Amino acid sequence: MAVTPGLWTAAIFAQPAKSRGKYALVAPETLSFAECLAIWSEVSGKRASFVQCSFDDFVEVWGPPGEEFAAQLRWGEAVENWTEGLPGGFMGMEELGISAEGVGHRAALERVKAMGLL
């Protein structure tokens, strides 16, 4: 894979002595859903609108899977530092030798578009 997951996976497997037993912190940026959608719209050239709704409304539309997904989103909002307290430590982009240039939401979408998938 030439898109973000493949970059991380290749870097992790290329350095087993360094990466074994650690978590990879694979979030090169923190974006809101509105920001993600705006970038997607710019890259794809397609119009999009972000509509915020309540937990209950989301569950009403999507049912049980929606409830699970909405609960995950709530957890993500409530837990600011989800790396704290986990054993083994974390490796970031720098430790894995991944350049910040060309990594992130926009770069991944641009690669997907170049492959004709967007």
N, C-alpha and C positions, 0 to 999 in steps of 0.2 A: 504494500500500500504506500502510495506517495503522499497521502493526506495525513494529517496530524497523528492519528493512532499508529500508523506505520513508522513514522519518525521516532516516536517514543519507544516502540517495541524494538526497533533495530538498535537504538542506543542502549537499551537495557540488556539485550542479548549480547551485544558486542563487549559488554563490561561485566561479566558475571561476578568477578571477585569484588567489584565495587557495589553492584546492585543487589546481590543475593541477600535476602532477609529484610529488605527495605521496601517501603512503599514509594512509588513514583508520584510526585505531585504534578499531575499532568494538566493543570489549569494555567496556561500562560497569561490569562487575563480574566478579570471578573466583569461580566456584563449583565445588565438586566435583560429580561425577555424583550422589552421594548427596543433596547439597543441591538440585540441579536436580530430581531425582525427588521429593523431599519437597515442594517448591514446587508441582510439577505435580499431585501428589496432593491438596494443600490446595485448589488452584484448581479442579481438575476434580471433586473430591469422590469420586474413585475410589481404591481401595486400590492400593498399589504397594509393591514390595519391591526394594531394591537388593542385588544379590548380586555381590560382588567375586570375580573368578576370575583365574587365571593367563593369561599370553599364550598358552601352548600350549592350554589349555582353550578359550579364545576361538576360536582357529584351528580346533580340532577341531569346534566347533559350527557355525561360519560359513564354513569353508573359505577359499579364496584371498581373497575380499573381506574376510573377517574378519582375515586376516593383515595386509592393507594398513591396515585401520582400527586394529588393535592397534598397528602400527608408528607410526602417526600419534600415537596416545595416548602411546606411549613417548617420542617426540620432544618432545611437549608437556611431559612431566614432566622430561625431561633439560635442556631449554633454558629457563632462567628468563626471560631477557630477549630475546625473539625479534625485538624491534625494533632491537636493537643492531647496528650495522654495515651496515644497509641504506641505500642512497642515497636522497636526496630528502626525507627527514624524514617525520615523522608529524604528523597533526592529530588532536587529541582532541575530545571533546564541547564543551568550552568554546570552543575556537578556531572550531568550526563553528556555535556559537550554539545548541547543543542543550541543553536543560535536563535536569538529572539526574532531575528529578521526572517520573515516568511512563515512565522508560526502564529497561529491565532485564528479567530473565527473568520475574519475577512480572507486571510490567506487560504484557509481550508476551502471556503466556498469558491474562491477563484480557481483553485485546482479542480474542484468538482465541476465547475462550469467548463473549464478547459477540456475536461474529459467528455463533455457533451451530456452530462448528467443533471444539469440544472437549467 
